[in-house]
């Protein structure tokens, strides 16, 4: 089997997971090159890896350059991404700088892999919340067109990065010990709290956060449907790993809960967990560390014609970021776009 030189740019929470996923899935790696802001050694899954300072020069000789897009790597694709393409690499970017760029396909391999055929050397990963929602929504949309999507997200702190994970741990300890809280990662305490803000407010006074706008714009791009209406409210919850999402759909034609279950039970990358009477439904603790997104609580939404409600949970660091990026590279190889 042909092997490929792979660079991972950024070695925070997502970058570390990318390395783990590459190893777990036995991706045909020739050279694995870790790039970040500072030179050092890191231990990842028991493996000692040397970290080289990121630069355009350091991207030369790579077949794939996967930009983690969080923590120290945030913005790295703006600095080095297109230079890496010029040097011969396929860039797969987990950051949000180029997701809406018309040159750049925005890809979830199970949903719109064909979009990669139009690539110009640069492919973007969607936002984690968008990926998790669309893993459940897209198979249903393929069967019956959806007019409107309403989503409320309950997003784990790992989406912010390592600092937020450690802060939640410390705040929980401080709470138990009756100590005052230190607040740094978020505007308010996250332990035993819910923050109705993910991202910043930059919607020209309309009140949406950047995360909520991503769900609108990215959903339209991935589904190829600029007419679809999307309303979302994104919240941060005191959970370490795994985003949960409440989804309400309005279809053009009837979509019964039983038909939806049948479709989703056959969808790639989806596991149906839908036995509410037995207290079986998707939960963050069950999706953490899993590749599949979990879907359940499927029921009619009688507030609109042809309405359906469901609940989705997915690991935001795996399918929402690292796994999706590696799957893009795997799919490119499978489709003969990188040989």
C-alpha positions as a Python dict, from the first residue, in 0.01 Angstrom:
ca = {
    (1, 'X'): (0, 0, 0),
    (2, 'X'): (123, 347, -88),
    (3, 'X'): (210, 557, 215),
    (4, 'X'): (152, 929, 257),
    (5, 'X'): (341, 1196, 444),
    (6, 'X'): (102, 1361, 688),
    (7, 'X'): (146, 1683, 879),
    (8, 'X'): (-69, 1773, 1181),
    (9, 'X'): (-61, 2146, 1251),
    (10, 'X'): (-147, 2213, 1614),
    (11, 'X'): (-120, 1961, 1895),
    (12, 'X'): (-387, 2075, 2139),
    (13, 'X'): (-703, 1877, 2209),
    (14, 'X'): (-798, 1827, 1844),
    (15, 'X'): (-444, 1782, 1710),
    (16, 'X'): (-373, 1515, 1970),
    (17, 'X'): (-694, 1335, 1873),
    (18, 'X'): (-601, 1350, 1504),
    (19, 'X'): (-279, 1164, 1579),
    (20, 'X'): (-471, 903, 1779),
    (21, 'X'): (-728, 857, 1502),
    (22, 'X'): (-456, 818, 1237),
    (23, 'X'): (-301, 539, 1444),
    (24, 'X'): (-631, 371, 1539),
    (25, 'X'): (-754, 360, 1179),
    (26, 'X'): (-415, 247, 1049),
    (27, 'X'): (-398, 534, 803),
    (28, 'X'): (-111, 465, 558),
    (29, 'X'): (129, 718, 709),
    (30, 'X'): (483, 736, 576),
    (31, 'X'): (619, 1030, 774),
    (32, 'X'): (411, 1190, 1050),
    (33, 'X'): (516, 1550, 1103),
    (34, 'X'): (382, 1748, 1400),
    (35, 'X'): (388, 2127, 1361),
    (36, 'X'): (304, 2384, 1627),
    (37, 'X'): (421, 2719, 1764),
    (38, 'X'): (716, 2590, 1966),
    (39, 'X'): (963, 2304, 1926),
    (40, 'X'): (928, 2034, 2190),
    (41, 'X'): (849, 1667, 2245),
    (42, 'X'): (498, 1542, 2321),
    (43, 'X'): (377, 1203, 2445),
    (44, 'X'): (59, 1103, 2260),
    (45, 'X'): (-103, 767, 2336),
    (46, 'X'): (228, 645, 2473),
    (47, 'X'): (423, 757, 2165),
    (48, 'X'): (693, 1022, 2186),
    (49, 'X'): (663, 1266, 1898),
    (50, 'X'): (884, 1562, 1813),
    (51, 'X'): (710, 1892, 1745),
    (52, 'X'): (857, 2123, 1479),
    (53, 'X'): (778, 2496, 1462),
    (54, 'X'): (505, 2559, 1205),
    (55, 'X'): (603, 2743, 889),
    (56, 'X'): (544, 2732, 516),
    (57, 'X'): (882, 2565, 475),
    (58, 'X'): (788, 2293, 725),
    (59, 'X'): (492, 2194, 505),
    (60, 'X'): (711, 2096, 209),
    (61, 'X'): (703, 1727, 122),
    (62, 'X'): (365, 1662, 281),
    (63, 'X'): (86, 1478, 100),
    (64, 'X'): (-174, 1588, 356),
    (65, 'X'): (-155, 1884, 595),
    (66, 'X'): (-428, 1859, 859),
    (67, 'X'): (-476, 2184, 1048),
    (68, 'X'): (-628, 2125, 1391),
    (69, 'X'): (-773, 2475, 1401),
    (70, 'X'): (-797, 2520, 1777),
    (71, 'X'): (-579, 2652, 2058),
    (72, 'X'): (-226, 2725, 1936),
    (73, 'X'): (-313, 2629, 1579),
    (74, 'X'): (-602, 2875, 1550),
    (75, 'X'): (-544, 3086, 1241),
    (76, 'X'): (-252, 2870, 1128),
    (77, 'X'): (-424, 2781, 803),
    (78, 'X'): (-446, 3152, 719),
    (79, 'X'): (-71, 3178, 763),
    (80, 'X'): (42, 2856, 599),
    (81, 'X'): (-254, 2678, 435),
    (82, 'X'): (-228, 2798, 77),
    (83, 'X'): (151, 2781, 89),
    (84, 'X'): (116, 2414, 184),
    (85, 'X'): (-112, 2368, -118),
    (86, 'X'): (148, 2532, -344),
    (87, 'X'): (405, 2292, -199),
    (88, 'X'): (193, 1994, -314),
    (89, 'X'): (-7, 1908, -1),
    (90, 'X'): (-381, 1861, 30),
    (91, 'X'): (-488, 2085, 317),
    (92, 'X'): (-769, 1966, 545),
    (93, 'X'): (-860, 2249, 778),
    (94, 'X'): (-1057, 2211, 1100),
    (95, 'X'): (-1062, 2588, 1151),
    (96, 'X'): (-1334, 2823, 1034),
    (97, 'X'): (-1131, 3067, 825),
    (98, 'X'): (-1213, 2916, 484),
    (99, 'X'): (-1536, 2722, 539),
    (100, 'X'): (-1746, 2964, 339),
    (101, 'X'): (-1477, 3036, 78),
    (102, 'X'): (-1622, 2940, -263),
    (103, 'X'): (-1290, 2779, -357),
    (104, 'X'): (-1307, 2541, -62),
    (105, 'X'): (-1539, 2239, -35),
    (106, 'X'): (-1698, 2195, 310),
    (107, 'X'): (-1720, 1821, 358),
    (108, 'X'): (-1874, 1551, 573),
    (109, 'X'): (-1766, 1236, 385),
    (110, 'X'): (-2085, 1038, 461),
    (111, 'X'): (-2296, 1324, 326),
    (112, 'X'): (-2128, 1520, 45),
    (113, 'X'): (-1803, 1349, -52),
    (114, 'X'): (-1860, 1441, -417),
    (115, 'X'): (-1798, 1806, -328),
    (116, 'X'): (-1430, 1714, -293),
    (117, 'X'): (-1405, 1661, -668),
    (118, 'X'): (-1409, 2042, -702),
    (119, 'X'): (-1125, 2097, -458),
    (120, 'X'): (-833, 2327, -532),
    (121, 'X'): (-604, 2160, -282),
    (122, 'X'): (-789, 2289, 22),
    (123, 'X'): (-1086, 2122, 200),
    (124, 'X'): (-1258, 2239, 518),
    (125, 'X'): (-1406, 2047, 807),
    (126, 'X'): (-1743, 2189, 915),
    (127, 'X'): (-1807, 2313, 1265),
    (128, 'X'): (-1849, 2034, 1521),
    (129, 'X'): (-2212, 2118, 1599),
    (130, 'X'): (-2299, 2130, 1230),
    (131, 'X'): (-2141, 1790, 1167),
    (132, 'X'): (-2323, 1624, 1457),
    (133, 'X'): (-2660, 1770, 1358),
    (134, 'X'): (-2625, 1690, 988),
    (135, 'X'): (-2524, 1329, 1049),
    (136, 'X'): (-2886, 1283, 1157),
    (137, 'X'): (-3052, 1545, 938),
    (138, 'X'): (-2890, 1474, 598),
    (139, 'X'): (-3019, 1115, 554),
    (140, 'X'): (-3371, 1241, 625),
    (141, 'X'): (-3325, 1541, 394),
    (142, 'X'): (-3217, 1304, 117),
    (143, 'X'): (-3546, 1118, 151),
    (144, 'X'): (-3777, 1419, 190),
    (145, 'X'): (-3671, 1781, 149),
    (146, 'X'): (-3660, 1982, 471),
    (147, 'X'): (-3791, 2339, 478),
    (148, 'X'): (-3685, 2447, 825),
    (149, 'X'): (-3447, 2334, 1099),
    (150, 'X'): (-3456, 2452, 1461),
    (151, 'X'): (-3160, 2339, 1672),
    (152, 'X'): (-3064, 2393, 2033),
    (153, 'X'): (-2716, 2272, 2120),
    (154, 'X'): (-2569, 2170, 2454),
    (155, 'X'): (-2196, 2185, 2389),
    (156, 'X'): (-1916, 2038, 2599),
    (157, 'X'): (-1620, 2238, 2722),
    (158, 'X'): (-1371, 2037, 2514),
    (159, 'X'): (-1494, 2238, 2218),
    (160, 'X'): (-1310, 2534, 2369),
    (161, 'X'): (-990, 2338, 2425),
    (162, 'X'): (-765, 2202, 2695),
    (163, 'X'): (-782, 2513, 2913),
    (164, 'X'): (-1158, 2485, 2946),
    (165, 'X'): (-1142, 2115, 3033),
    (166, 'X'): (-897, 2186, 3314),
    (167, 'X'): (-1105, 2483, 3431),
    (168, 'X'): (-1421, 2275, 3465),
    (169, 'X'): (-1228, 2011, 3660),
    (170, 'X'): (-1086, 2273, 3896),
    (171, 'X'): (-1418, 2454, 3943),
    (172, 'X'): (-1584, 2124, 4039),
    (173, 'X'): (-1312, 2065, 4298),
    (174, 'X'): (-1344, 2420, 4427),
    (175, 'X'): (-1722, 2384, 4453),
    (176, 'X'): (-1688, 2065, 4659),
    (177, 'X'): (-1430, 2229, 4884),
    (178, 'X'): (-1632, 2548, 4927),
    (179, 'X'): (-1359, 2756, 4766),
    (180, 'X'): (-1408, 3059, 4536),
    (181, 'X'): (-1405, 2997, 4162),
    (182, 'X'): (-1144, 3114, 3914),
    (183, 'X'): (-1304, 3213, 3581),
    (184, 'X'): (-1090, 3241, 3269),
    (185, 'X'): (-1206, 3030, 2973),
    (186, 'X'): (-1560, 3173, 2969),
    (187, 'X'): (-1727, 3498, 3077),
    (188, 'X'): (-1888, 3314, 3371),
    (189, 'X'): (-1842, 3004, 3581),
    (190, 'X'): (-1915, 2688, 3378),
    (191, 'X'): (-1934, 2434, 3662),
    (192, 'X'): (-2300, 2359, 3747),
    (193, 'X'): (-2410, 2629, 3506),
    (194, 'X'): (-2534, 2671, 3147),
    (195, 'X'): (-2402, 2954, 2932),
    (196, 'X'): (-2625, 3058, 2640),
    (197, 'X'): (-2324, 3178, 2444),
    (198, 'X'): (-2088, 2979, 2221),
    (199, 'X'): (-1864, 3210, 2023),
    (200, 'X'): (-1898, 3586, 2009),
    (201, 'X'): (-2184, 3818, 1917),
    (202, 'X'): (-2104, 3958, 1572),
    (203, 'X'): (-2433, 3951, 1384),
    (204, 'X'): (-2479, 4324, 1324),
    (205, 'X'): (-2714, 4360, 1620),
    (206, 'X'): (-2940, 4063, 1534),
    (207, 'X'): (-2824, 3880, 1846),
    (208, 'X'): (-2680, 3559, 1697),
    (209, 'X'): (-2344, 3424, 1801),
    (210, 'X'): (-2077, 3318, 1555),
    (211, 'X'): (-2156, 2954, 1638),
    (212, 'X'): (-2522, 3001, 1552),
    (213, 'X'): (-2436, 3167, 1220),
    (214, 'X'): (-2204, 2877, 1138),
    (215, 'X'): (-2490, 2633, 1173),
    (216, 'X'): (-2699, 2835, 929),
    (217, 'X'): (-2436, 2901, 664),
    (218, 'X'): (-2259, 2566, 681),
    (219, 'X'): (-2583, 2366, 668),
    (220, 'X'): (-2686, 2547, 350),
    (221, 'X'): (-2347, 2491, 188),
    (222, 'X'): (-2320, 2121, 277),
    (223, 'X'): (-2676, 2036, 173),
    (224, 'X'): (-2647, 2259, -134),
    (225, 'X'): (-2973, 2429, -43),
    (226, 'X'): (-2963, 2808, 11),
    (227, 'X'): (-3340, 2813, 71),
    (228, 'X'): (-3339, 2601, 385),
    (229, 'X'): (-3423, 2798, 699),
    (230, 'X'): (-3213, 2735, 1009),
    (231, 'X'): (-3260, 2876, 1358),
    (232, 'X'): (-3020, 2775, 1633),
    (233, 'X'): (-2940, 2855, 1992),
    (234, 'X'): (-2602, 2730, 2109),
    (235, 'X'): (-2525, 2680, 2478),
    (236, 'X'): (-2219, 2563, 2671),
    (237, 'X'): (-2281, 2302, 2941),
    (238, 'X'): (-2059, 2151, 3214),
    (239, 'X'): (-1981, 1834, 3020),
    (240, 'X'): (-1625, 1734, 2925),
    (241, 'X'): (-1681, 1557, 2591),
    (242, 'X'): (-1981, 1522, 2363),
    (243, 'X'): (-2226, 1774, 2219),
    (244, 'X'): (-2600, 1708, 2251),
    (245, 'X'): (-2855, 1872, 2024),
    (246, 'X'): (-3232, 1908, 2019),
    (247, 'X'): (-3349, 1916, 1656),
    (248, 'X'): (-3691, 2007, 1516),
    (249, 'X'): (-3751, 1959, 1144),
    (250, 'X'): (-4024, 2077, 910),
    (251, 'X'): (-4048, 1865, 594),
    (252, 'X'): (-4215, 1944, 263),
    (253, 'X'): (-4403, 1613, 284),
    (254, 'X'): (-4490, 1380, 572),
    (255, 'X'): (-4204, 1200, 750),
    (256, 'X'): (-4330, 961, 1015),
    (257, 'X'): (-4118, 872, 1319),
    (258, 'X'): (-4112, 508, 1206),
    (259, 'X'): (-3985, 600, 861),
    (260, 'X'): (-3723, 827, 1015),
    (261, 'X'): (-3606, 543, 1240),
    (262, 'X'): (-3582, 310, 940),
    (263, 'X'): (-3372, 564, 744),
    (264, 'X'): (-3143, 648, 1035),
    (265, 'X'): (-3093, 282, 1130),
    (266, 'X'): (-2927, 236, 790),
    (267, 'X'): (-2732, 564, 781),
    (268, 'X'): (-2352, 542, 787),
    (269, 'X'): (-2193, 692, 1095),
    (270, 'X'): (-2521, 690, 1290),
    (271, 'X'): (-2635, 464, 1573),
    (272, 'X'): (-3004, 460, 1660),
    (273, 'X'): (-3063, 475, 2037),
    (274, 'X'): (-3438, 520, 2065),
    (275, 'X'): (-3618, 338, 2344),
    (276, 'X'): (-3741, 614, 2576),
    (277, 'X'): (-3960, 371, 2773),
    (278, 'X'): (-3644, 186, 2864),
    (279, 'X'): (-3458, 512, 2935),
    (280, 'X'): (-3243, 456, 2628),
    (281, 'X'): (-3161, 773, 2432),
    (282, 'X'): (-2846, 953, 2317),
    (283, 'X'): (-2633, 1093, 2598),
    (284, 'X'): (-2301, 1273, 2604),
    (285, 'X'): (-2142, 1013, 2831),
    (286, 'X'): (-2229, 741, 2579),
    (287, 'X'): (-2109, 919, 2265),
    (288, 'X'): (-1777, 1031, 2417),
    (289, 'X'): (-1495, 839, 2250),
    (290, 'X'): (-1729, 692, 1986),
    (291, 'X'): (-1709, 746, 1610),
    (292, 'X'): (-2083, 729, 1544),
    (293, 'X'): (-2334, 999, 1627),
    (294, 'X'): (-2625, 877, 1839),
    (295, 'X'): (-2984, 960, 1743),
    (296, 'X'): (-3304, 905, 1940),
    (297, 'X'): (-3614, 1060, 2101),
    (298, 'X'): (-3764, 1054, 1749),
    (299, 'X'): (-4123, 1175, 1759),
    (300, 'X'): (-4376, 1384, 1573),
    (301, 'X'): (-4362, 1761, 1615),
    (302, 'X'): (-4726, 1863, 1595),
    (303, 'X'): (-4649, 2236, 1619),
    (304, 'X'): (-4594, 2245, 1241),
    (305, 'X'): (-4719, 2050, 943),
    (306, 'X'): (-4491, 1757, 859),
    (307, 'X'): (-4287, 1813, 1175),
    (308, 'X'): (-4040, 1578, 1342),
    (309, 'X'): (-3836, 1613, 1662),
    (310, 'X'): (-3524, 1421, 1758),
    (311, 'X'): (-3220, 1429, 1986),
    (312, 'X'): (-2862, 1383, 1867),
    (313, 'X'): (-2534, 1339, 2054),
    (314, 'X'): (-2183, 1312, 1913),
    (315, 'X'): (-1822, 1337, 2023),
    (316, 'X'): (-1722, 1687, 1918),
    (317, 'X'): (-1350, 1608, 1923),
    (318, 'X'): (-1381, 1286, 1719),
    (319, 'X'): (-1656, 1303, 1456),
    (320, 'X'): (-1692, 1674, 1515),
    (321, 'X'): (-1327, 1738, 1432),
    (322, 'X'): (-1042, 1482, 1421),
    (323, 'X'): (-1222, 1181, 1278),
    (324, 'X'): (-1398, 1381, 1008),
    (325, 'X'): (-1064, 1527, 896),
    (326, 'X'): (-901, 1185, 871),
    (327, 'X'): (-1206, 1047, 690),
    (328, 'X'): (-1171, 1323, 431),
    (329, 'X'): (-814, 1211, 361),
    (330, 'X'): (-922, 846, 347),
    (331, 'X'): (-1204, 930, 107),
    (332, 'X'): (-972, 1126, -121),
    (333, 'X'): (-745, 824, -147),
    (334, 'X'): (-1044, 594, -207),
    (335, 'X'): (-1181, 823, -478),
    (336, 'X'): (-841, 838, -651),
    (337, 'X'): (-788, 1208, -586),
    (338, 'X'): (-458, 1150, -406),
    (339, 'X'): (-230, 877, -534),
}
